[in-house]
Amino acid sequence: MFKEEAAMKKVERVSLVETVGTQLREEITDGRWAVGERIPSETELVEQLGVSRASVREAVRGLVHAGLLATRQGDGTYVTARDATDVAIRRRLGVAEQSDVLEVRRGLDIVAAGLAASRRTRTDIRELAKALGARAAAGEAGYEARFVSADVEFHLCVARASHNPVLIELYTSFARALAESVRDDKCLQVFARGEDTWHEALAAAIEAGDPASAAAASLSLLESSS
């Protein structure tokens, strides 16, 4: 007897809402709408896309649910993340134990430091120095918010200097957890006491193109704040 062939499923037509949602998502993932930027109004999107107001509204609602957009009452809709993976990681980190986050960050930091020392460009070195200078200026002035922001930016600069897009995306997802760690560990007070030398050591090792020293400085930095 011949084996009965399984019937093929009918191809479903993509709905207009899905098409609009895909276009809006591409604007975000391709960077044409940056994180923190307000997207065009509902009326503008209707005119640009040539679709109904209901289709635009439903598509935007879907991206809000996915965590890529956030609506501010009376102010508009803003981009909050570039992709759903980033949103998922941030949500997971938000409920994770701090010790677990630190263990993962330790691995990312060491890898990023070693790769940065091997692959850094003149632009990367300038960005590291800029972030380090901003961190020092905020620390000397005692501005905690600016200090935390500059500290996070320094570590993001190290990740970017790795020129590994996957690592950069993962580390960017850790930015919020890193900021909380900088505050919780009272890093500003450590800086004020003159006990913080590892950020400078890490930057120097990266500039010198020494992966082993960069990884060691990164590990020492983490251990000094744990």
C-alpha positions as MATLAB code, in Angstrom:
seq = 'MFKEEAAMKKVERVSLVETVGTQLREEITDGRWAVGERIPSETELVEQLGVSRASVREAVRGLVHAGLLATRQGDGTYVTARDATDVAIRRRLGVAEQSDVLEVRRGLDIVAAGLAASRRTRTDIRELAKALGARAAAGEAGYEARFVSADVEFHLCVARASHNPVLIELYTSFARALAESVRDDKCLQVFARGEDTWHEALAAAIEAGDPASAAAASLSLLESSS';
ca = [
       0.000    0.000    0.000;
       1.126    3.496   -0.729;
       1.759    5.734    2.244;
      -0.787    8.489    2.420;
       0.870   11.853    1.872;
       0.250   14.559    4.434;
      -1.761   17.435    3.082;
       0.158   20.664    2.665;
      -1.012   23.575    4.753;
      -2.484   26.495    2.952;
      -0.264   29.542    2.825;
      -1.815   32.233    4.958;
      -1.908   35.736    3.614;
       0.055   38.144    5.763;
      -2.281   40.667    7.337;
      -1.927   44.387    6.778;
      -1.194   44.878   10.470;
       1.701   42.397   10.286;
       3.079   44.154    7.204;
       2.949   47.534    8.937;
       4.489   46.034   12.080;
       7.344   44.561   10.029;
       8.062   47.931    8.413;
       8.063   49.732   11.753;
      10.301   47.046   13.281;
      12.790   47.474   10.409;
      12.970   51.215   11.078;
      14.042   50.339   14.625;
      16.394   47.416   13.983;
      18.119   49.234   11.107;
      18.764   52.223   13.379;
      16.717   54.758   11.433;
      14.738   55.270   14.644;
      17.276   55.316   17.464;
      16.676   54.123   21.012;
      15.272   57.040   22.998;
      13.902   58.751   19.887;
      10.231   59.583   19.423;
       8.720   57.923   16.363;
       6.424   59.801   13.913;
       2.902   60.430   15.122;
       0.039   58.116   14.247;
      -1.216   60.637   11.677;
       2.229   60.891   10.062;
       2.567   57.105    9.884;
      -0.869   56.789    8.269;
       0.174   59.296    5.598;
       3.626   57.762    5.038;
       2.438   54.149    4.846;
      -0.880   54.744    3.112;
      -2.820   52.496    5.488;
      -5.669   52.947    7.921;
      -5.282   54.470   11.352;
      -6.502   51.210   12.891;
      -3.705   49.215   11.176;
      -1.032   51.620   12.427;
      -2.464   51.654   15.934;
      -2.560   47.858   16.151;
       0.978   47.502   14.741;
       2.341   50.009   17.239;
       0.494   48.242   20.059;
       2.213   44.994   19.066;
       5.669   46.595   19.209;
       4.843   48.137   22.579;
       3.893   44.676   23.840;
       7.185   43.308   22.445;
       9.077   45.951   24.433;
      10.498   47.824   21.436;
       8.291   50.876   21.900;
       6.799   52.700   24.886;
       3.902   55.144   24.782;
       4.071   58.229   26.969;
       0.672   59.765   27.619;
       0.405   63.129   25.898;
       3.971   62.991   24.594;
       4.114   60.291   21.911;
       5.703   56.891   21.390;
       9.411   56.269   21.918;
      11.880   53.550   20.913;
      13.051   51.630   23.979;
      15.068   48.780   22.396;
      16.363   47.698   18.983;
      15.329   44.059   19.068;
      13.204   41.606   21.015;
      16.238   39.601   22.127;
      17.600   42.640   23.936;
      14.245   43.100   25.654;
      14.149   39.448   26.717;
      17.671   39.607   28.156;
      16.900   42.796   30.084;
      13.743   41.288   31.543;
      15.647   38.163   32.581;
      18.396   40.239   34.183;
      15.766   42.225   36.040;
      14.685   39.153   38.018;
      18.072   37.405   38.238;
      20.181   37.121   41.369;
      22.921   39.741   41.428;
      25.559   37.048   41.990;
      24.419   35.240   38.832;
      24.558   38.458   36.819;
      28.059   39.160   38.133;
      29.287   35.713   37.087;
      28.066   36.199   33.520;
      29.389   39.741   33.391;
      32.787   38.513   34.592;
      33.000   36.233   31.560;
      31.901   38.958   29.147;
      34.293   41.515   30.647;
      37.341   39.281   30.351;
      36.560   38.276   26.770;
      35.772   41.870   25.777;
      39.001   43.177   27.333;
      41.181   40.625   25.545;
      39.519   41.171   22.176;
      39.613   44.952   22.603;
      43.378   44.852   23.178;
      43.779   42.793   20.005;
      41.433   44.758   17.769;
      41.290   48.337   19.069;
      41.550   51.218   16.631;
      42.680   54.796   17.203;
      39.011   55.778   17.425;
      38.391   53.129   20.098;
      41.324   54.449   22.149;
      40.007   58.006   21.893;
      36.534   56.906   23.000;
      37.989   55.004   25.969;
      40.007   58.053   27.010;
      36.956   60.292   26.638;
      34.801   58.041   28.828;
      37.586   57.685   31.379;
      38.019   61.468   31.497;
      34.283   62.019   31.961;
      34.269   59.435   34.737;
      37.171   61.134   36.522;
      35.633   64.599   36.168;
      32.308   63.418   37.583;
      34.067   61.568   40.385;
      36.136   64.583   41.385;
      33.007   66.756   41.381;
      31.050   64.160   43.357;
      28.255   63.857   40.775;
      27.083   60.279   41.253;
      24.620   60.115   38.330;
      27.228   61.382   35.872;
      29.872   59.125   37.398;
      27.679   56.043   36.998;
      26.799   57.001   33.409;
      30.456   57.552   32.482;
      31.506   54.309   34.178;
      28.938   52.344   32.167;
      29.996   54.135   28.975;
      33.630   53.185   29.624;
      32.746   49.496   29.808;
      30.554   49.790   26.726;
      33.523   51.357   24.927;
      35.636   48.329   25.867;
      32.940   46.042   24.437;
      32.698   48.096   21.240;
      36.467   47.937   20.838;
      36.130   44.150   20.599;
      34.408   44.666   17.226;
      32.330   41.564   17.912;
      28.681   42.526   17.212;
      27.210   39.672   19.272;
      29.327   40.528   22.319;
      28.486   44.222   21.934;
      24.747   43.480   21.858;
      24.978   41.199   24.885;
      27.004   43.724   26.861;
      24.645   46.547   25.935;
      21.840   44.488   27.460;
      23.822   44.459   30.712;
      24.043   48.272   30.823;
      21.190   48.705   33.309;
      22.482   45.933   35.590;
      25.975   47.427   35.352;
      24.697   50.860   36.382;
      22.989   49.338   39.420;
      26.200   47.499   40.290;
      28.249   50.714   40.106;
      25.804   52.399   42.492;
      25.422   49.445   44.849;
      29.177   48.886   45.105;
      29.650   52.578   45.981;
      32.247   52.944   43.232;
      32.168   56.732   43.554;
      33.342   56.463   47.156;
      36.083   54.031   46.135;
      37.192   56.545   43.488;
      37.126   59.409   46.013;
      39.444   57.433   48.319;
      41.928   57.029   45.472;
      41.613   53.235   45.542;
      40.408   52.854   41.952;
      43.330   52.223   39.582;
      42.036   49.320   37.506;
      40.031   51.347   34.992;
      43.192   53.212   34.008;
      45.161   49.945   33.941;
      42.558   48.361   31.669;
      42.575   51.317   29.275;
      46.395   51.328   29.201;
      46.561   47.592   28.448;
      44.057   47.959   25.613;
      45.966   50.897   24.147;
      49.219   48.912   24.423;
      47.636   45.988   22.587;
      48.276   43.559   25.453;
      45.344   41.066   25.675;
      46.708   39.181   28.707;
      47.198   42.353   30.756;
      43.814   43.695   29.651;
      42.046   40.501   30.758;
      43.940   40.525   34.069;
      43.057   44.189   34.706;
      39.411   43.471   33.895;
      39.320   40.571   36.345;
      41.050   42.613   39.065;
      38.550   45.425   38.502;
      35.652   43.044   39.065;
      37.209   41.429   42.126;
      37.945   44.805   43.685;
      34.273   45.781   43.437;
      32.761   42.461   44.516;
];
